C-alpha cells in the first residue's frame, strides 16, 4: 500500500498526466525527460524510468473491448477509425504489440499531428481526413473531457467505462453487439 501511495504521489507531482500529454502532442521524449530531470534531480532515476520502462507500463489489451471492435470491423457498413493521444515515438511499439491496431480503416496519432485531444483541431482533422460527418459518428473515449470536446463539434460521444457498459451504451444508437 505504501508503494502505491508513493507511486501515486510521483505521478501526481513529478511525471504528471499534463507532462505526458505534452509528449502525446509531439514533444520529444528525450527533451521532455531531460527537462523534467533538471526540475526534479532527486527523482532522476524514476523520471528516466517513465519512458525507459514504458513498455512495461503499457499493459495488455482489454479483450472485451477488442471483441467489440472486431464486431465493428467485421461489419462492412461501418468505417472504423482511431483517434489516439499517443507519442509518435512510442506508438510504433504499440503497433508491434497489438494486432488489433492494424484493423482500423485509419488511425490519427496525436504525436504525429502535433496536437491532441481535447483540442478541437484534432477532431476536425479526423473528420476531414476520413470524410466523416460528425452527426453520423460515434466517438468512444475513456476520458470524459475528450467526449465533451467532441460533442462541441456535433460528434456523438460515449464515455468508455468497461466493455459491458459500452455494449449497453451502443444500444442507444441502435447498435447491438
C-alpha positions in Angstrom: 0.0 0.0 0.0 2.9 2.4 0.8 4.4 1.7 -2.6 1.1 2.6 -4.3 0.9 5.8 -2.4 4.4 6.8 -3.4 3.7 5.9 -7.0 0.5 7.9 -7.0 2.4 10.9 -5.5 5.1 10.6 -8.1 2.5 10.6 -11.0 0.5 13.4 -9.4 3.6 15.6 -8.8 6.6 14.7 -11.0 5.7 12.7 -14.1 2.2 14.1 -14.3 -0.6 13.5 -16.8 -0.2 17.0 -18.1 3.5 16.4 -18.7 2.8 13.1 -20.5 0.1 14.8 -22.7 2.7 17.2 -23.9 4.6 14.3 -25.4 1.3 13.0 -26.8 1.1 16.2 -28.7 4.5 15.7 -30.3 7.1 17.0 -27.8 10.3 14.8 -28.0 10.5 12.2 -25.2 14.3 12.7 -24.6 13.9 16.5 -24.4 10.9 16.2 -22.0 12.8 13.7 -19.8 15.9 15.9 -19.6 13.8 19.0 -18.7 12.0 17.0 -16.0 15.3 15.7 -14.6 16.5 19.3 -14.3 13.4 20.3 -12.4 13.5 17.3 -10.1 17.1 16.0 -10.0 16.4 14.0 -6.8 14.0 11.8 -8.9 16.2 11.4 -11.9 16.2 7.6 -11.9 12.4 7.4 -11.6 11.9 10.1 -14.3 14.1 8.2 -16.7 12.2 5.0 -16.0 8.9 6.7 -17.1 9.7 6.3 -20.8 12.7 4.0 -20.3 10.4 1.3 -19.0 7.3 2.5 -20.8 6.7 -0.9 -22.5 6.2 -2.4 -19.0 3.5 0.2 -18.2 1.7 -0.3 -21.5 -0.4 -3.2 -20.1 -2.5 -5.6 -22.1 -5.4 -5.3 -24.4 -8.9 -5.2 -22.9 -10.2 -8.4 -24.5 -13.9 -7.4 -24.2 -13.2 -4.2 -26.0 -11.2 -5.9 -28.7 -14.1 -8.2 -29.2 -16.5 -5.2 -29.7 -14.0 -3.6 -32.1 -13.9 -6.8 -34.1 -17.7 -6.8 -34.4 -17.5 -3.3 -36.0 -14.6 -4.2 -38.2 -16.4 -7.3 -39.5 -19.5 -5.2 -40.4 -18.9 -3.5 -43.8 -21.5 -0.8 -43.0 -19.1 0.8 -40.5 -16.0 2.9 -41.1 -13.8 2.4 -38.0 -11.0 4.8 -37.4 -8.9 5.5 -34.3 -8.1 8.9 -32.9 -5.5 8.4 -30.2 -3.4 10.6 -27.9 -0.1 8.9 -28.2 3.5 9.9 -28.6 4.7 9.4 -32.2 7.8 7.8 -30.7 6.0 5.2 -28.7 3.1 4.4 -30.9 5.1 2.1 -33.2 5.8 -0.1 -30.1 2.0 -0.4 -29.6 1.5 -1.2 -33.3 4.0 -4.1 -32.9 2.4 -5.3 -29.7 -1.3 -5.1 -30.5 -2.6 -6.8 -33.7 -6.0 -5.1 -33.4 -4.4 -1.7 -34.1 -3.9 -2.8 -37.7 -7.7 -3.5 -38.1 -8.7 0.2 -38.3 -9.6 1.9 -41.6 -7.3 4.6 -40.4 -5.5 5.9 -37.4 -4.8 9.5 -36.4 -2.0 9.7 -33.8 -1.8 13.0 -31.9 2.0 12.9 -31.6 2.3 12.8 -35.4 -0.2 15.7 -35.8 1.4 17.9 -33.1 -1.9 18.4 -31.3 -4.1 16.2 -29.1 -7.5 15.6 -27.6 -9.4 17.6 -26.3 -8.3 20.4 -28.7 -10.9 20.9 -31.5 -8.3 20.8 -34.3 -7.6 17.1 -33.9 -11.3 16.2 -34.0 -11.8 18.3 -37.1 -8.7 16.8 -38.7 -10.1 13.3 -38.1 -13.4 14.2 -39.6 -11.8 15.8 -42.7 -9.1 13.2 -43.3 -11.5 10.2 -43.1 -14.5 12.0 -44.7 -16.8 11.6 -41.6 -19.9 13.6 -40.8 -20.0 14.4 -37.1 -23.7 13.6 -36.8 -23.1 10.1 -38.2 -20.2 9.3 -36.0 -19.7 7.8 -32.5 -16.6 8.7 -30.6 -15.7 6.4 -27.7 -13.1 7.5 -25.2 -12.2 6.8 -21.6 -11.7 10.5 -20.8 -14.9 12.5 -20.3 -13.1 15.7 -21.1 -12.4 14.3 -24.6 -16.1 13.3 -25.0 -17.3 16.8 -24.1 -14.8 18.3 -26.6 -16.1 16.0 -29.4 -19.7 16.9 -28.5 -18.9 20.5 -29.1 -18.3 19.6 -32.8 -21.5 17.7 -33.1 -19.8 14.3 -32.7 -21.8 11.7 -30.7 -19.8 10.5 -27.7 -19.7 7.5 -25.4 -17.7 7.6 -22.2 -15.9 4.2 -22.0 -16.1 2.6 -18.6 -16.0 -1.1 -19.4 -16.8 -3.4 -22.3 -20.1 -4.4 -20.6 -21.2 -0.8 -20.2 -20.1 0.0 -23.7 -22.4 -2.7 -25.1 -25.3 -1.2 -23.3 -24.4 2.4 -24.4 -24.2 1.3 -28.0 -27.8 0.3 -27.9 -28.7 4.0 -27.6 -27.6 4.2 -31.2 -29.4 1.0 -32.2 -26.2 -1.0 -32.3 -26.4 -4.4 -30.7 -23.2 -6.3 -30.2 
